[in-house]
Amino acid sequence: MNEKALIAAFERVVRAEHANPQRHGCPGTSVLRQLAERPETFGPGPVLRHIGQCAPCLRELKELRRPCGRCKREIA
């Protein structure tokens, strides 16, 4: 199993078992954005544990990590 397959399997489990539609205990977009932009500032802790058990936060973090079209052009 490669890394992409493992990540996809993890995401399926989180979506299936930790839907959290009311977003109870979520750290908020500003924290997720900080994690997306500077992951090295986060060690193991409550935020990462929460994301591993919250489908909405995992989805939002994944979206925040996607580079925007403008950013891609600036890098090229």
Residue pairs with C-beta under 8 A, 6 or more apart in sequence:
1 9
11 58
11 62
14 52
14 53
14 54
14 55
14 58
15 55
15 58
18 53
18 54
18 55
19 55
19 56
20 26
20 53
20 54
20 55
20 56
20 57
21 56
23 54
23 56
23 57
25 50
25 54
26 50
26 54
26 56
26 57
27 47
27 50
27 51
27 57
29 60
29 64
31 47
32 51
32 57
32 60
32 61
32 64
33 64
34 41
34 42
35 41
35 42
35 47
35 51
35 61
35 64
36 61
36 64
36 65
37 64
42 48
50 57
51 57
51 58
51 61
52 58
67 75
